[in-house]
Amino acid sequence: MVRTLPAASVLRAAYPHARLTWLVEPPAASLLEELSWLDEVLVFPRPELRRALVGARLPSLVRDAGRLVRSLRDRHFDLVVDFHSILRSGVLSWLSGAPRRVGYAPPFGREGAHWFATELARLSPRRQSRFDRNEALVRYLGLDQAMEPRPLAVSPARLELARKALGPGPAPVALHPGTSDGTAHKRWTPEGYGALARALAEDGTPSIVTCGPARDDRAFADAVIEAAGGAARAAPTTASLLDLAAVFQASRLYVGGDTGPLHVASLVGTPVLQLMGPTDPIENQPFGETPSRRVRVQIGCNPCRRGCAAAACMRAIHPDAVIQAARGLLATQRVLR
């Protein structure tokens, strides 16, 4: 969803008087709270549907699913743009009753989603960033309006709260070492992050360590703080993704693996340093309007989606390479405070 924001902003520019609604799952909904160009956020009740399905509570499942379908149909959508183009989003597009449903042709359209679309965009080349892919879908609609240069909005009040929570002193570097539960192979080592924090502290730049909701993210973040030996501290607790975005915007630099929070940081304009191992470097490029660098080591394999259990390619990233890249990015940035 984060990498769809720039392309979605084109829809508002192209259709200034349309009612623009975004159907999104609960974890990402908070990021849309302060978008002035979005009229409505519909939340797909995935947790409720899953609980009813797992518990074999058929009446609850039918009731919740029926409520969602009625909610979609009552809005009488004219157009659905399916940026995900997977089975679930394809079915929901069809259930909306919209006469025009646009998605990706295979291979970008997956799991049979193309069967539920009325139009399919055929993209080339096969390897391109998610940002470029999503932009290509709105260009398929014949729209030539410019994307918002900063499509993710953080209100001044929320940003000021983040700065107060960070405390006095220079803006920090945000280290985000964690990943989702299923992508531990994307994690760099606590020792590596610790060495980076100590090197930055020698330059007079403080570091904070942010933490996500994955099962062992807190323990991993604590391991980074311990390895930093006093050169990094825990970031302020954030209640939502939008609050986390505010912390990133209040930071001078973001350093982390190939995760959603990295793209959140790039969308609010914070320079990002991407530490990448087994995932595709083209598909997962940061937002092009924001300064970024990448440190990547590949161990005799092709880019993959899952990575190896040992994550040898991430452990092979040398701290000196990351320190050099971080200092290079910081040297090009104006000190914020």
C-alpha positions as CSV (number, residue, x, y, z in Angstrom):
1,M,0.0,0.0,0.0
2,V,2.8,2.4,0.8
3,R,4.3,2.0,-2.7
4,T,0.9,2.7,-4.2
5,L,0.5,6.1,-2.7
6,P,2.4,8.1,-5.4
7,A,0.4,6.5,-8.2
8,A,-2.9,6.9,-6.3
9,S,-2.2,10.6,-6.0
10,V,-2.4,10.8,-9.8
11,L,-6.1,9.7,-9.6
12,R,-7.0,12.7,-7.5
13,A,-5.2,15.1,-9.8
14,A,-6.9,13.5,-12.8
15,Y,-10.4,13.3,-11.2
16,P,-10.6,16.3,-8.9
17,H,-14.4,16.0,-8.4
18,A,-14.6,12.3,-8.0
19,R,-15.1,10.5,-4.7
20,L,-11.9,8.6,-4.1
21,T,-12.2,5.6,-1.8
22,W,-9.3,3.3,-0.7
23,L,-10.0,-0.3,0.4
24,V,-7.2,-1.3,2.7
25,E,-6.4,-3.9,5.4
26,P,-6.3,-2.8,9.1
27,P,-2.5,-2.6,9.7
28,A,-2.0,0.0,7.0
29,A,-5.2,2.0,7.5
30,S,-3.6,4.6,9.8
31,L,-1.3,5.8,7.2
32,L,-4.2,7.2,5.2
33,E,-5.7,9.2,8.1
34,E,-4.3,12.6,7.1
35,L,-4.4,12.4,3.3
36,S,-6.2,15.5,2.2
37,W,-6.8,14.2,-1.3
38,L,-8.5,11.0,-0.2
39,D,-12.3,11.1,0.5
40,E,-12.8,7.7,2.3
41,V,-11.0,4.7,3.8
42,L,-12.7,1.4,3.8
43,V,-11.1,-1.2,6.0
44,F,-11.3,-4.8,4.8
45,P,-12.2,-6.9,8.0
46,R,-9.6,-9.6,7.5
47,P,-9.1,-10.4,11.2
48,E,-12.9,-10.9,11.7
49,L,-13.3,-13.0,8.6
50,R,-10.3,-15.1,9.5
51,R,-11.5,-15.8,13.0
52,A,-14.9,-16.8,11.7
53,L,-13.4,-19.0,9.1
54,V,-10.9,-20.7,11.5
55,G,-13.6,-21.1,14.1
56,A,-16.1,-22.5,11.6
57,R,-18.6,-19.9,12.6
58,L,-20.5,-19.8,9.4
59,P,-23.2,-17.3,10.4
60,S,-20.6,-14.8,11.5
61,L,-18.6,-15.4,8.3
62,V,-21.7,-14.9,6.1
63,R,-22.8,-11.8,8.1
64,D,-19.4,-10.1,8.0
65,A,-18.8,-10.9,4.3
66,G,-22.3,-9.8,3.4
67,R,-21.8,-6.5,5.2
68,L,-18.6,-5.8,3.3
69,V,-20.2,-6.6,-0.1
70,R,-23.2,-4.4,0.6
71,S,-20.8,-1.6,1.7
72,L,-18.9,-1.9,-1.6
73,R,-22.0,-2.0,-3.8
74,D,-23.9,0.8,-2.0
75,R,-21.1,3.2,-3.2
76,H,-21.8,2.5,-6.9
77,F,-18.2,2.7,-7.9
78,D,-17.6,3.6,-11.6
79,L,-13.9,2.5,-11.6
80,V,-11.8,0.1,-9.6
81,V,-8.0,0.3,-10.0
82,D,-6.6,-3.0,-8.6
83,F,-2.9,-2.2,-7.8
84,H,-2.5,-5.6,-6.0
85,S,-4.0,-7.8,-8.7
86,I,-4.1,-10.9,-6.5
87,L,-7.0,-13.3,-6.0
88,R,-8.5,-11.5,-3.0
89,S,-8.3,-8.0,-4.6
90,G,-9.6,-9.3,-7.9
91,V,-12.7,-10.9,-6.2
92,L,-13.4,-7.7,-4.2
93,S,-13.1,-5.6,-7.4
94,W,-15.7,-7.9,-9.0
95,L,-18.0,-7.9,-5.9
96,S,-18.0,-4.1,-6.0
97,G,-20.1,-4.2,-9.1
98,A,-18.0,-1.5,-10.8
99,P,-18.5,-1.6,-14.6
100,R,-14.8,-0.9,-15.1
101,R,-12.2,-2.9,-13.3
102,V,-8.5,-2.4,-14.3
103,G,-5.7,-4.6,-13.1
104,Y,-2.4,-6.1,-14.3
105,A,-2.1,-8.8,-16.9
106,P,0.2,-11.8,-15.8
107,P,2.9,-12.0,-14.6
108,F,2.2,-8.9,-12.5
109,G,-1.4,-10.1,-12.1
110,R,-1.3,-13.2,-10.0
111,E,-3.5,-15.9,-8.6
112,G,-6.0,-15.6,-11.3
113,A,-6.9,-12.0,-10.5
114,H,-7.1,-11.1,-14.2
115,W,-10.2,-13.2,-14.6
116,F,-12.1,-10.6,-12.5
117,A,-10.9,-7.5,-14.4
118,T,-12.5,-5.9,-17.4
119,E,-9.2,-4.4,-18.6
120,L,-5.6,-5.6,-18.2
121,A,-2.5,-3.5,-18.4
122,R,0.4,-5.4,-20.0
123,L,3.6,-4.0,-18.7
124,S,7.2,-4.1,-19.9
125,P,9.9,-4.8,-18.8
126,R,9.1,-7.6,-16.5
127,R,11.5,-6.3,-13.8
128,Q,10.7,-2.9,-12.5
129,S,10.2,-1.2,-9.2
130,R,6.8,-1.4,-7.4
131,F,6.6,2.4,-7.6
132,D,7.1,2.3,-11.4
133,R,4.7,-0.6,-11.8
134,N,2.0,1.2,-10.0
135,E,2.6,4.4,-11.9
136,A,2.3,2.4,-15.1
137,L,-1.2,1.3,-14.2
138,V,-2.5,4.8,-13.9
139,R,-0.7,5.8,-17.1
140,Y,-2.5,2.9,-18.8
141,L,-5.7,4.8,-17.9
142,G,-4.4,7.7,-20.1
143,L,-3.6,10.0,-17.2
144,D,-0.7,12.3,-17.5
145,Q,-1.0,14.3,-14.3
146,A,2.0,14.6,-12.1
147,M,2.4,12.5,-8.9
148,E,2.4,14.3,-5.5
149,P,6.1,14.8,-4.7
150,R,5.4,13.9,-1.0
151,P,2.3,11.7,-1.2
152,L,2.4,10.7,2.4
153,A,1.2,13.5,4.7
154,V,2.2,13.9,8.3
155,S,0.5,16.8,10.0
156,P,2.6,19.6,11.5
157,A,1.1,18.8,14.9
158,R,2.0,15.1,14.7
159,L,5.5,15.9,13.5
160,E,6.0,18.4,16.4
161,L,4.9,15.7,18.9
162,A,7.5,13.3,17.4
163,R,10.2,15.9,17.7
164,K,9.3,16.6,21.3
165,A,9.4,12.9,22.0
166,L,12.8,12.6,20.5
167,G,14.0,15.3,22.9
168,P,16.6,18.1,22.4
169,G,19.7,17.9,20.3
170,P,20.4,17.1,16.7
171,A,18.0,15.1,14.6
172,P,18.9,11.4,14.9
173,V,19.5,8.6,12.5
174,A,16.7,6.0,12.7
175,L,17.9,2.4,12.6
176,H,15.1,0.0,11.9
177,P,16.6,-3.5,12.2
178,G,13.4,-5.6,12.3
179,T,11.3,-7.2,9.6
180,S,8.0,-9.0,9.4
181,D,7.7,-12.4,11.0
182,G,8.3,-14.3,7.7
183,T,11.3,-12.3,6.4
184,A,14.0,-12.7,9.1
185,H,16.4,-13.4,6.2
186,K,16.3,-9.7,5.4
187,R,17.8,-8.7,8.8
188,W,21.3,-7.4,9.1
189,T,23.2,-8.3,12.4
190,P,22.9,-6.5,15.7
191,E,26.7,-6.2,15.7
192,G,26.6,-4.4,12.4
193,Y,24.0,-1.9,13.5
194,G,25.9,-1.4,16.7
195,A,29.1,-0.6,14.8
196,L,27.2,1.9,12.7
197,A,25.7,3.6,15.7
198,R,29.1,3.9,17.4
199,A,30.7,5.4,14.2
200,L,27.9,7.9,13.9
201,A,28.2,8.8,17.5
202,E,31.9,9.6,16.9
203,D,30.7,12.1,14.3
204,G,28.3,13.7,16.8
205,T,25.2,12.1,15.2
206,P,22.8,10.2,17.6
207,S,21.0,7.1,16.7
208,I,17.6,5.7,17.7
209,V,16.3,2.2,17.2
210,T,12.7,1.8,16.0
211,C,10.7,-1.3,16.4
212,G,7.8,-3.0,14.6
213,P,5.1,-5.3,15.7
214,A,6.7,-8.6,14.6
215,R,7.0,-11.3,17.3
216,D,10.7,-10.9,18.0
217,D,11.3,-7.3,16.8
218,R,11.5,-5.9,20.4
219,A,14.2,-8.5,21.3
220,F,16.1,-7.8,18.1
221,A,16.0,-4.0,18.7
222,D,17.2,-4.5,22.3
223,A,20.1,-6.6,20.9
224,V,21.1,-3.7,18.6
225,I,21.0,-1.2,21.5
226,E,23.2,-3.5,23.6
227,A,25.6,-3.9,20.7
228,A,25.8,-0.2,20.3
229,G,27.2,0.2,23.7
230,G,25.4,3.4,24.6
231,A,25.6,4.9,21.1
232,A,21.9,4.2,20.3
233,R,18.7,4.4,22.3
234,A,15.2,3.1,21.8
235,A,13.0,5.3,19.8
236,P,9.8,6.7,21.3
237,T,6.9,4.3,21.3
238,T,4.5,4.9,18.4
239,A,0.8,3.9,18.4
240,S,0.4,3.8,14.7
241,L,2.3,3.7,11.4
242,L,1.5,7.3,10.9
243,D,3.2,8.1,14.2
244,L,6.2,6.0,13.1
245,A,6.2,8.0,9.9
246,A,6.4,11.2,11.9
247,V,9.5,9.8,13.8
248,F,11.1,9.0,10.5
249,Q,10.4,12.5,9.1
250,A,12.0,14.0,12.2
251,S,15.1,12.0,11.6
252,R,18.1,12.8,9.4
253,L,18.5,9.4,7.9
254,Y,16.8,6.0,7.9
255,V,18.9,2.8,7.8
256,G,17.3,-0.6,7.5
257,G,16.5,-3.7,5.4
258,D,14.1,-4.2,2.6
259,T,10.8,-3.6,4.5
260,G,7.7,-1.4,4.4
261,P,9.0,1.1,7.0
262,L,11.9,1.9,4.6
263,H,9.4,3.0,1.9
264,V,7.4,5.0,4.5
265,A,10.6,6.9,5.4
266,S,11.3,7.6,1.8
267,L,7.8,8.9,1.2
268,V,8.0,11.5,3.9
269,G,11.3,12.7,2.4
270,T,13.9,11.2,4.8
271,P,16.9,9.9,3.0
272,V,17.2,6.1,3.2
273,L,20.1,3.6,3.3
274,Q,18.8,0.2,2.1
275,L,20.6,-2.9,3.3
276,M,19.7,-5.6,0.9
277,G,20.5,-9.3,0.6
278,P,18.4,-11.9,-1.3
279,T,15.5,-9.7,-2.5
280,D,15.3,-8.1,-6.0
281,P,17.1,-4.8,-6.0
282,I,15.1,-3.5,-8.9
283,E,11.6,-4.4,-7.7
284,N,12.3,-3.0,-4.3
285,Q,13.9,0.3,-5.1
286,P,13.0,3.2,-2.7
287,F,10.9,6.2,-3.9
288,G,12.8,7.9,-6.6
289,E,12.2,11.5,-5.4
290,T,14.1,10.9,-2.1
291,P,17.9,10.5,-1.8
292,S,18.9,6.9,-1.2
293,R,21.8,4.5,-1.3
294,R,22.0,0.7,-1.2
295,V,24.5,-1.7,0.3
296,R,24.1,-5.2,-1.0
297,V,26.2,-8.3,-1.0
298,Q,25.2,-11.3,-3.0
299,I,26.6,-14.8,-2.3
300,G,26.5,-16.7,-5.5
301,C,22.7,-16.7,-6.0
302,N,20.1,-14.8,-8.0
303,P,17.6,-12.4,-6.4
304,C,14.9,-14.3,-4.7
305,R,11.7,-13.6,-2.7
306,R,12.3,-15.8,0.3
307,G,16.0,-15.9,0.8
308,C,18.0,-18.7,2.4
309,A,17.6,-19.9,6.0
310,A,21.1,-18.8,6.8
311,A,20.8,-15.3,5.4
312,A,24.5,-15.5,4.6
313,C,24.2,-12.6,2.2
314,M,23.1,-10.2,4.9
315,R,25.8,-11.3,7.3
316,A,28.3,-10.7,4.6
317,I,27.5,-6.9,4.6
318,H,30.5,-5.3,6.2
319,P,29.9,-2.5,8.7
320,D,32.6,-0.3,7.0
321,A,30.5,-0.3,3.8
322,V,27.4,0.8,5.6
323,I,29.2,3.4,7.7
324,Q,30.7,4.9,4.5
325,A,27.3,5.0,2.7
326,A,25.6,6.5,5.8
327,R,28.2,9.2,6.1
328,G,28.0,9.9,2.4
329,L,24.2,10.4,2.6
330,L,24.5,12.5,5.8
331,A,27.1,14.8,4.1
332,T,24.6,15.8,1.5
333,Q,21.8,16.6,3.9
334,R,21.2,19.9,5.7
335,V,21.2,19.5,9.5
336,L,17.5,19.8,10.4
337,R,18.0,21.2,14.0
